[in-house]
Amino acid sequence: MEDREIMSFKDENGNKVDFEAVARIYLEEQEYLILSPLDGKEEDAFIFRVDRLEDKEELNLVEDDKEFEAVKKEYKKLLY
């Protein structure tokens, strides 16, 4: 059985939301993480850019359309 990487975050109401890491994508030395909610309410996945600040990692939601499409395209290459 393969290990699943589960991450927990708080939503805007302070409720805990669990996500599964679906994939790590690397584009031009930048790391991205694709997360899918575990609650089953949404089928969407979210793309986060992994920014390194000193000794910590910070996940930032990718909102730029061009950046989002580039990561999505690279992810599709992994699937096929």
C-alpha positions as CSV (number, residue, x, y, z in Angstrom):
1,M,0.0,0.0,0.0
2,E,1.4,3.4,-1.0
3,D,1.7,6.2,1.5
4,R,-0.6,9.1,1.1
5,E,0.5,12.6,2.0
6,I,-2.3,14.4,3.9
7,M,-2.2,18.1,4.7
8,S,-4.6,20.0,7.0
9,F,-5.5,23.6,6.7
10,K,-8.0,26.0,8.2
11,D,-10.7,27.5,6.0
12,E,-11.9,31.1,6.2
13,N,-14.3,30.0,9.0
14,G,-11.6,28.3,11.0
15,N,-12.7,24.8,10.2
16,K,-10.1,22.1,9.5
17,V,-10.0,20.9,5.9
18,D,-7.9,17.9,4.9
19,F,-6.2,17.6,1.5
20,E,-4.3,14.8,-0.2
21,A,-1.1,15.7,-2.1
22,V,-1.8,14.4,-5.6
23,A,1.4,15.4,-7.3
24,R,4.6,17.5,-7.1
25,I,5.4,19.4,-10.3
26,Y,8.7,21.1,-11.0
27,L,8.8,23.9,-13.7
28,E,11.9,26.1,-14.2
29,E,13.3,25.3,-10.7
30,Q,9.9,26.2,-9.1
31,E,8.1,23.5,-7.2
32,Y,4.3,23.2,-7.3
33,L,2.0,21.0,-5.2
34,I,-1.4,19.8,-6.4
35,L,-3.8,19.1,-3.6
36,S,-7.3,17.5,-3.7
37,P,-9.8,17.8,-0.8
38,L,-10.6,14.6,1.1
39,D,-14.1,15.6,2.1
40,G,-15.5,14.4,-1.3
41,K,-17.6,17.5,-1.7
42,E,-15.4,18.9,-4.5
43,E,-13.8,17.1,-7.4
44,D,-11.4,20.0,-8.1
45,A,-7.8,20.0,-7.2
46,F,-5.9,23.1,-6.2
47,I,-2.4,24.1,-7.4
48,F,-0.1,25.7,-4.9
49,R,3.4,27.2,-5.5
50,V,5.9,26.1,-2.9
51,D,7.8,29.2,-1.9
52,R,10.9,28.8,0.3
53,L,11.3,31.5,3.0
54,E,14.5,31.0,5.0
55,D,14.1,27.5,6.4
56,K,10.4,27.2,5.9
57,E,8.1,26.2,3.0
58,E,5.1,28.4,2.3
59,L,2.2,27.2,0.0
60,N,0.6,29.9,-2.1
61,L,-2.4,29.3,-4.2
62,V,-1.7,29.8,-7.9
63,E,-4.1,32.4,-9.2
64,D,-2.3,33.6,-12.3
65,D,-3.9,31.9,-15.3
66,K,-0.7,31.5,-17.3
67,E,1.1,29.9,-14.4
68,F,-1.9,27.7,-13.6
69,E,-2.1,26.4,-17.2
70,A,1.6,25.7,-17.4
71,V,1.4,23.5,-14.3
72,K,-1.8,21.8,-15.4
73,K,-0.2,21.0,-18.8
74,E,2.9,19.5,-17.0
75,Y,0.6,17.4,-14.7
76,K,-1.3,16.0,-17.7
77,K,2.0,14.8,-19.2
78,L,2.5,12.8,-16.0
79,L,-0.9,11.1,-16.4
80,Y,-0.4,10.0,-20.0
